[in-house]
Amino acid sequence: MQALQKRPELQDVTSDLYLKSPQLAIEINRDKASSMGVTADQIETALGNAYGQQQVSTIYAPNNTYRVIVEVKPQYQLDPQMLSMLYVHSSAGRWSR
């Protein structure tokens, strides 16, 4: 945006882009996950359910419709240490983190 603002042929260059979404790269130890009865797909689903907005239901009222959204509170989304609180249910019936 700063480079475009310096161009004489452009006026009033602004942006409504706000990069406030934290990002984190996660590597899955597939061997360890497999030994605990957890697949990479289950881990990805758990992360998606926890950190992405997911519609889980719809409430129908006489005058309106309301979507029920599940997401992690923002204070938990900002701290990578909070990932240690996420558990995945394994196919063997155990909870793993």
Buried (B, 14 or more C-beta within 10 A) or exposed (E): EEEEEEEEEEEEEEEEEEEEEEEEEEEBEEEEBEEBBBBEEBBEEBBEBBBEEEEEEEEEEEEEEEEEEEEBEEEBBEEEEBBEEBEBEBEEEEEBE
